Amino acid sequence: TGGLEWLARHQSRDGSWGVISEKHKDPARARPTGGDLARTGMATLCFLCADHSPSKPGPYQKVVKGGVEWLLKRVDRLGRLAKVRKGRTRWAYDYEHAIATLALSEALSRWEDPTLKAGVERAVSYIVADQGVYGWRYGFGTSDTDTSVTSWMVLALKSAENAGIEVSPDAFARVRNWLKVVTGKDGTTSYVKGGHRTPAMNASGLFLRIMLGESPTTPTNRRGAALVAQSQLSIQGGTIQNLYHIYYAALAMYQVG
């Protein structure tokens, strides 16, 4: 509740969230202005997953509706998400597009709105059209794949599918093929083909494999789960250095059970 209240206080007037500067320690006197796709998507997800929605009366109904509508306005007719900086429009990187689409998809699961549904459909179509041989990487139009961006894209597509949006099974099949390339028998996962295997990628890989249909009890996934659990234990009581790692470790271990 404290976290949601903090986010509500720091929401910009237009419904978005951006970088919080020192001037905004007291939002009652200095409301933030402007925001970006990724931060707005993340903040909106917090309210949605705490059971607040644009269609449900409550203390944060206006807040979450503002976030959803701000994101929706940035989906163009082709499904691209735009970010505006210094008066210039640029298309979002894959990370930003995925996080914003995930937030809009989660909103659609809770708010049956035809305009929102159409926006999610366009954003999803753009994601699928941009998929490479296996998955996704930083910028649109590249055939390369990395496990990190691909994890966010799968989250967005699965959320959209759960909200009733049709997603081609081929999109998920390609990611499963990617996981065969980057997963070791020891349960580790690399960022790119032949790349380093890190605790964060081990968590992402484990999450993706189970989310896309593998049993958590395969030998590889048992080893992966042990690695993720051990990496979590090693940081207890210490400073959290990698929030991405924490995020996917939590998702992975929830899938494991």
C-alpha positions in Angstrom: 0.0 0.0 0.0 2.9 2.3 0.8 4.4 1.6 -2.6 1.2 2.3 -4.5 0.7 5.5 -2.6 4.3 6.7 -3.4 3.6 5.9 -7.1 0.3 7.8 -7.0 2.0 10.8 -5.5 4.6 10.8 -8.2 2.4 10.4 -11.3 2.6 13.2 -13.8 -0.4 15.3 -14.6 -0.8 13.5 -18.0 -1.1 10.1 -16.4 2.5 8.9 -17.0 5.6 8.3 -14.9 9.1 9.4 -15.6 12.4 10.0 -13.8 11.8 11.5 -10.3 14.1 14.4 -9.7 15.1 15.9 -6.4 12.6 18.7 -7.0 9.7 16.3 -6.6 10.3 15.2 -3.1 7.1 16.9 -2.2 4.8 16.1 -5.2 1.9 18.1 -3.5 3.9 21.2 -4.3 5.8 20.1 -7.4 4.0 17.5 -9.5 6.3 15.6 -12.0 5.8 16.4 -15.6 6.1 14.0 -18.5 7.0 10.3 -18.5 8.2 7.4 -20.6 6.8 4.1 -21.8 8.8 1.7 -19.6 8.3 3.5 -16.3 4.7 4.1 -17.0 4.2 0.5 -18.0 5.9 -0.7 -14.8 4.0 1.7 -12.5 0.7 0.8 -14.2 1.3 -2.9 -13.7 1.8 -2.3 -10.0 -1.8 -1.0 -9.7 -3.3 -3.6 -12.0 -1.7 -6.5 -10.2 -2.9 -5.0 -6.8 -6.5 -5.4 -8.1 -7.0 -1.8 -9.2 -8.4 -1.2 -12.7 -9.8 1.5 -14.8 -13.3 -0.1 -14.6 -13.3 -0.8 -10.8 -14.2 1.9 -8.3 -11.5 2.4 -5.7 -8.8 4.8 -4.4 -6.6 4.4 -7.4 -9.1 4.0 -10.2 -8.3 7.4 -11.7 -4.5 6.8 -11.3 -4.5 3.5 -13.2 -6.9 4.7 -15.8 -4.6 7.6 -16.5 -1.6 5.3 -16.9 -3.5 3.0 -19.3 -4.9 5.8 -21.4 -1.4 7.5 -21.7 0.1 4.3 -22.9 -2.8 3.6 -25.3 -2.4 7.0 -26.9 1.1 6.0 -27.9 0.1 3.0 -30.0 -0.1 4.1 -33.7 -2.2 2.5 -36.4 0.6 0.0 -37.2 1.0 -1.0 -33.6 4.3 0.9 -32.9 4.7 2.6 -29.6 6.1 6.1 -29.8 8.1 8.1 -27.3 8.3 11.8 -27.6 11.6 13.5 -26.5 12.2 17.3 -26.9 9.3 17.5 -29.4 10.6 14.7 -31.6 8.8 11.3 -32.0 10.9 8.2 -31.9 9.8 4.6 -31.9 10.3 2.6 -28.8 13.1 0.1 -28.3 11.9 -3.5 -27.9 12.2 -3.4 -24.1 9.9 -0.4 -23.9 7.4 -1.8 -26.4 7.2 -5.1 -24.5 6.7 -3.5 -21.1 4.0 -1.1 -22.4 2.2 -3.9 -24.3 2.4 -6.1 -21.1 0.7 -3.3 -19.1 -2.0 -2.7 -21.7 -2.7 -6.5 -22.0 -3.0 -6.8 -18.2 -5.4 -3.8 -18.3 -7.5 -5.5 -21.0 -7.9 -8.6 -18.8 -9.6 -6.3 -16.3 -11.3 -3.7 -18.5 -13.4 -4.8 -21.5 -12.9 -1.7 -23.7 -13.0 -2.0 -27.5 -10.5 0.8 -28.1 -8.0 -0.8 -25.6 -8.5 -4.2 -27.3 -7.8 -2.8 -30.7 -4.6 -1.1 -29.4 -3.3 -4.3 -27.8 -4.1 -6.2 -31.0 -2.0 -3.7 -33.1 0.9 -3.7 -30.6 0.9 -7.6 -30.5 0.8 -7.8 -34.3 3.8 -5.5 -34.5 5.7 -7.6 -32.0 5.0 -10.8 -33.9 5.9 -9.2 -37.3 9.3 -8.1 -35.9 10.3 -11.5 -34.5 13.5 -12.8 -35.9 14.4 -16.5 -36.6 14.2 -17.1 -32.8 13.2 -14.0 -30.8 14.0 -10.3 -30.4 16.8 -8.0 -29.5 17.1 -4.2 -28.8 15.9 -2.4 -32.0 13.1 -3.3 -34.3 14.2 -4.7 -37.7 17.0 -6.8 -36.4 17.2 -10.6 -36.9 19.4 -11.1 -33.8 18.0 -12.6 -30.5 18.9 -12.2 -26.9 17.3 -14.0 -23.9 16.6 -10.7 -22.0 14.5 -8.8 -24.5 12.9 -12.1 -25.6 11.7 -12.7 -22.0 9.9 -9.4 -21.9 8.3 -10.1 -25.3 7.0 -13.5 -24.2 5.5 -11.9 -21.1 3.7 -9.4 -23.3 2.4 -12.0 -25.7 1.3 -14.5 -23.0 -0.5 -11.7 -21.2 -2.2 -10.6 -24.4 -3.2 -14.2 -25.1 -4.7 -14.5 -21.6 -6.7 -11.4 -22.4 -8.2 -13.0 -25.4 -5.9 -11.7 -28.1 -4.9 -14.3 -30.7 -1.2 -15.0 -30.9 0.4 -17.2 -33.5 1.7 -20.5 -31.9 4.7 -20.1 -34.2 5.9 -17.1 -32.2 6.2 -19.3 -29.1 7.7 -22.2 -31.1 10.6 -20.0 -32.3 11.4 -19.0 -28.7 11.4 -22.6 -27.6 14.0 -23.3 -30.4 16.0 -20.4 -29.1 16.0 -21.9 -25.6 17.5 -25.1 -27.0 20.3 -23.0 -28.4 21.2 -21.1 -25.2 20.3 -23.6 -22.4 23.0 -25.9 -21.0 22.4 -29.3 -19.5 23.5 -27.9 -16.2 20.4 -25.6 -16.2 22.2 -22.4 -17.1 21.1 -20.0 -19.8 23.1 -17.6 -21.9 22.3 -14.1 -22.9 23.2 -14.7 -26.6 24.4 -17.7 -28.5 27.8 -18.7 -27.1 27.5 -15.8 -24.5 28.0 -15.6 -20.8 25.6 -17.5 -18.5 24.6 -15.2 -15.6 22.2 -15.6 -12.6 19.8 -13.2 -14.2 19.7 -15.2 -17.5 19.5 -18.5 -15.6 16.3 -17.2 -14.0 14.9 -15.8 -17.3 15.6 -19.1 -19.1 14.0 -21.2 -16.4 10.9 -19.0 -16.4 10.6 -19.1 -20.2 11.0 -22.9 -20.5 8.3 -23.6 -18.0 6.0 -20.8 -19.3 6.3 -22.2 -22.7 5.3 -25.8 -21.7 8.2 -27.6 -20.2 7.8 -29.5 -17.0 9.6 -28.0 -14.0 10.7 -31.5 -13.1 13.0 -32.2 -16.1 16.6 -32.8 -15.1 17.6 -29.5 -16.8 14.9 -27.5 -15.0 15.6 -29.1 -11.7 19.2 -28.0 -12.0 18.1 -24.5 -13.1 15.8 -24.2 -10.2 18.5 -25.1 -7.8 20.8 -22.5 -9.3 18.1 -19.8 -9.1 17.3 -20.7 -5.5 20.9 -20.7 -4.5 21.5 -17.3 -6.1 18.5 -15.9 -4.2 19.8 -17.2 -0.9 23.2 -15.7 -1.5 21.9 -12.1 -1.6 19.6 -12.3 1.5 20.6 -9.7 3.9 22.9 -8.0 1.4 22.5 -5.2 -1.1 20.3 -6.0 -4.1 22.5 -5.2 -7.1 20.3 -6.5 -10.0 16.6 -5.9 -9.8 16.1 -7.6 -13.2 17.5 -10.8 -11.6 15.2 -10.5 -8.6 12.2 -10.0 -10.9 12.7 -13.0 -13.1 13.9 -15.2 -10.2 10.6 -14.5 -8.5 8.6 -15.4 -11.7 10.7 -18.5 -12.3 10.4 -19.9 -8.8 6.6 -19.2 -8.8 6.4 -21.3 -12.0 8.4 -24.0 -10.4 6.1 -24.1 -7.5 
